[in-house]
Amino acid sequence: MSACCLVASTPAHSQTDADGVMMSKNNFCSGVMYNYSSWENYWEGTHKRNNANLGTVSTQMLGVMGNYGVTDKLNVLFGIPYVKTKATGGQLHGMKGIQDLSLWIKYVALEKNVGNGVISLYTIAGFSFPVSDYNADFLPLAIGLHSKNLSLRGMVDYQVGNWFATASATYVVRDNIKIYRTSYYTTEMHYTNEVKMPDAAQFNLRAGYRSDRFMAEAFFSKWKTLGGFDITKNNMPFPSNKMNMTAVGLNVKYNIKHVAGLSLIGGSNFTVAGRNVGEATSYDAGIFYILDFTKAKKSSHNPKKS
């Protein structure tokens, strides 16, 4: 979902492509997520600055997400957001629209008792593509980068009782995009409307408490663009810029006791370091519901499987 440009960052919660929780077989979890992100300062290359022609840049996202348990060890996930951007200064207008459809396959390759806990190894493959003809060449107010992305993630999760730690690494292959002009300048002149998008990598660490009823975690995330170039001085960002970001945050989830399958989630994250990205603070909240298509009572002896 275009996680590391000057637009917004995507939150991650339980039973997503980035955690050590699986949806049980024939269960379908779906819901809506709202995210608000804003920044005033940004990094122009390595130089941190602000810009009166932008003021405060904000992004609102309303996303529909879902996760279906094909088996206890194989999940299929999706997400699609509606995004709206705004700048309080200058004459640049914000943009809005449906952004990209993201699809993932999440598989438990190994689950084994080690010491006092359980270690699990996951393989996650993802694909995302734009579903509307939005303009990517209008950063920082574009709603996305309009690139098709293929990702592969390896992840390890270790849980002792209700305490857990999760680490993952992701490689993202990004397709070239086309913009609405026939020439542009990066570090040299290009007489074409096609922009070569650099690949990217992401590293994620998360740890916290996880039970049938409640989850709370702290996380550290680092996104690195494998190529690209810096924003030139006093210029607008460009889709193929080098965009690096380090963020920290907190996520919580609570399953409603008196309504089986209903859960509330919330979280916040802050960009602590970056290159050609905004120093963004984000808040999110959502509501999700699980439909059990087996119509059978599930065991809850293992919080990783609940």
N, C-alpha and C positions, 0 to 999 in steps of 0.2 A: 504493500500500500504506500509506495513512495515514502519510505520511513525516514529518510535523511536528507531532505532538501530544505530550502528555506520556507517550506510550506507548513508541515506539521510532523509530529511523530505518532506512531500507532501504539496504543496501549496493548498490553498482553495480560490475560487473566487465566484462571483455571480452565482446563480442558481446551487449550488452544494448541497451535503448532509449536509453541515455545516452552511448554512445561511438561512435567513428568506425571500427568494425570490422563487416564484414558476413559472414554465413554464405553459403558458395557454394551454387549451385543444387543442389537435391536432397540437400543435407546437413541433418541434424537433430542439433542439440546439446541434450542434456538432462542434468539432474543435480539434486543436492540441495545446499542452502545452510543452514548453521547460523549464527545471529547471537545474541550476548548483549550486552545494553545495560543500563546501570545509572546512576542518579544519586541524589545526596543533596540537593544544592542545586538550587533552581529559581527562575525569575523570576515573581514575582507582580506582573503588569504590568511595570514597569521595576525593581521592587525585588527584589534577589536575597536569598534567605533559605533556611532549611531548616525542617523540621517534624517534631517528635518523634512526632507521630501517624502519620507515614509512615515515618520512618527512611530506609532505602535502598530505592528502588523499582527493580526489575529486570524486564526483559522477555527471554524466550527465544523465538526464532523458528526453526522448521524449515520451509523452503520448497522446493517442487518448481518448477523453472523449465525453459523450453525455448525453442528458436529454430529455425525451419525456413526454409531458403532456397528460396523459390518461384522466384526467379531470382537471379542475382548482384547485382541491384540492388533486389530486393524481398524483405524478410524479414517473417515473422509470428512474434511472440513471445508467451509467456504466463508467468504466475507465480501461485502460490497458496500461502499460508503457513498453518501452524498456529502459534498464538501463545499464550504462557502468561505471566501477570504475577504479581508478588509484591511485598509490602511487608513489611519487617522490623519496623516499629514499629506501635503502635496495634492496632485491632480490625478494620480493613478487610481483607477476604479478596481474594485474587487471583482472576483469571478465566482461562479457557482455552477454546480452540476454533479452528475454521477461520475465517479472516477473510474477505478479499476475493479474487475472481478478477480478475487484471489481464491485459488483452490489448492488444497494440500492432501496428501496421503501420509498418514502417521502410523508407523509399524513398530511394535515391541520386538526387537530382535533377540533379546535375552533378558531373563528375569531370574535372579538367583539370590539365595540367602548368603550373606557375607557378614561374619561377625554377629553383631546384635541387630543388624538391619537387613534391608533388601536393596540390592543394586539392580537397576534396569538400564538397558541400552536401547536407544531408539534411532530409527532412520526416518527422516521426514523429507519428502519431495514436494515442491510447490511450483505452481505456475500462475502468473497473473497477466492480465491484458486489459487495455482500456476498452470501456463499453460505450464511450461517447466521444465525439470529435472535439474535445477541448484543446485549447491552445497551450502547449507546454513552453512556448517561447515568450513567456510573460512573467518570469520569476522576479520577485518573490511572491507574486499574487496568483500565479498559475495554480490550479488545483492538483497537479501531478506532473509527471515527466513523460507520460504517454508512451512508455516503453513496455514491450513484452519482456517478462522476466522469468527465468527458470532458476530455481534454487534447490540446493541439496544440503541438508543439515544432519550432523551427527550429534547425539545428545546422551549424556549419562546422568542418571538420577539416583541418589542414595537416601533412603529413609530409615530412620531409627525411631520406632514408636510413632509419634506425630511430628517429629522434627525431620526436615529434609534439606538437601542441597542439590542443585541442578546446574550443570555446565553444558554449554553447546557452542558449536562453531558452524557457520553457514557460508557457503559460496553462492554468489548470485551472478548468473550470466544474463546480460542485458542486451536486447536487440537494438539495432539502430532505429532512430526516429526521423520523421520528416517535419519540417517547420514551414511556416507561411512566408518564406522569403527565399530568394534564389542565390544569395551569397551571404557569408558571415565571416567574422574574424575571431579566431581563438588565439593561438600563438603565431598563426599564419593565415593568409586569406584562403577561403574555400568558396569556389564558384559552384555551389550545389545547394539543394534544400535538404540533403540527407546529413544527419549528425551521427557520428560514431559515438556510442555510449560506452564508457568504461565499465568493466565488471566491478563487483564489490564483494566485501566480506564483512561478516558480523560475528561478534563474540558476546556471549551472554552468560552471566552468573546470577543465580538467585538462591535465596535460602530463607527458611522461615518455618512456620507451624501449619500443619495440614491435618484436618480431621473430617469426619462425616458432616459436621455442622458448620465449621468455621475454617477459613484459610487466611493467613497473613504472611506476606513475604516482602523482603527487600531485594532489589535487583540492581545490577550494574550491566550496562550495555555499551558496546563500542562498535561503531560502524565505520568502515574505511573504504573509500573509493580507490580502486586499483588503477589509477591513471587520472586523466583529466588535467585541468589547469586552474590557476587562481583567478578570482574576479579581478579584472583590471581596475585601477583606482578610479573611484567615482562613477563606476559603470554598473549596469544591471547584471545580476547573475545570469548564467547560461546553463542549459540543461546538462552539458557535458563537463561542467566544472568539477574539480576535485571537491567532494563534500564529505568531510570527516566529522564525526560527532561522538562524544562520550556523555552518557546520561546515567543518572541514578534516580531511584524512585521507590515507591511503596505501593503494593496492591493488597486489597482485602476482598474477601467473599464471604457471604453469610447465607446459609440455606434456611429458609423460613420454616420454623418448626411445625406450624399448624397447616401449612399448604405444601404437601409433598411434591417435590420437583421444582419448586419456585426458589430462585436465588437472586440476591442483590449483590452487585459488585461496585467497587470504586477504587480510585487510585490517583496518584500524582507522580510526575517525574520532572526533573530539571536538568537541562544541558549544562554540564560543568566545564566542558572544553570542546573546541570545534575549529573547523577551517571551512570558510565559505558557507556557513550556516548561521541561523539565528540562535541567540542565547535564550532559548524558549523554556517557559514553564507551562506545563500541561496538567489539566484535571479531567477526569472522566468518571462516568457513572453508567450503570446499565442494569437491565433486568432480563433474566433468562428463565426458561421453563423446559423441563425434561418430559418428553413423551415416551412411555414405555410400551413398545409395540408387542412385547411378549405377553403382556397382561399377567405377569407372574411376579410374585414378591421376590426382590433381590436380596441376597445376603450382604451384610455390611461389615463383615469381620475384618476386611482389609481396607483401610482408608484410601489406599492407592487405587482401588478398584471401584470405589463408591461413586 
